[in-house]
Amino acid sequence: MNKTIQTDKAPFAIGPYSQAIVAGDFLYISGQLPINSVTGEFAGKDITTQTKQCLLNIKAICEAAKITLNHIVKVNIFLQDLNHFMDMNVVYGELFGDHKPARAAVQVARIPKDALIEIEAIAYLK
C-alpha cells in the first residue's frame, strides 16, 4: 500500500498530485518548484536562489518522511535554460555535499509558473 507524504514546510501541490509517495522501500518526490511555502511566491528570480529553494523543499519533504537528503538515490533537474547548469551545479553541490545521487539535468521548453528550474527526486528509505 502506498503512503502519501505531505508537509506544510514545502509548497502544496498545484494540481491533482502529492508532494511525495512512499511505494515499497522508495520515496518518490514530485517536481518541486522554487516556491517558498510561507509566502507562496518564488524565492527569487535568479537560478541560484531558485535552485536552493527547490532543494530546501525536497529536504523538507524528506524530513516529513523521516529521512535526509543522503537517502536520495536519483535526481532529475529540469532547467529553463541549460546555460544555468554551472550556477545550479554549485548550489546543488553545496546542499548535497559529499553525497552524490545519480542525476539527469535537461533543458525543457517551459516549467510551470515560468520557473527557471524544477527538481524531482527518488529516495531509498532503508
Buried (B, 14 or more C-beta within 10 A) or exposed (E): EEEEBEBEBBBEEEEEEBBBBBEEEBBBBBBBBBBBBEEEEBBBEEBBBBBBBBBBBBBBBBBBBEBEBBBBBBBBBBBBEEEBBEBBBEBBEEBBEEEEBEBEBEEEEEBEEEBBBBBBBBBBEE
